[in-house]
Amino acid sequence: MINVTLDFMLLKRKMTSKELAEKIGITQANLSILKTGKAHGIRFETLDKICEVLNCQPGDLLEYVPDKGQDKDE
């Protein structure tokens, strides 16, 4: 599973969700969906804008965590 660590990066950069949403041109509601991990995907264009504004890499925003109970050999 992929965890979104955007909240951590926002805290690190001392920026609010509202500020980020305005700077990248998406609604606060859509940013909230992304932050909570409820999004089914993200456009590379949006990811690019987030990384540009927060001065970070995609790996700073996304984290892979193996699903519980999943056999590593599968």
Sequence and secondary structure as in RCSB ss.txt:
>XXXX:A:sequence
MINVTLDFMLLKRKMTSKELAEKIGITQANLSILKTGKAHGIRFETLDKICEVLNCQPGDLLEYVPDKGQDKDE
>XXXX:A:secstr
 EEE HHHHHHHHT  HHHHHHHHT  HHHHHHHHTT  S   HHHHHHHHHHHT  GGGTEEE   TT  TT 
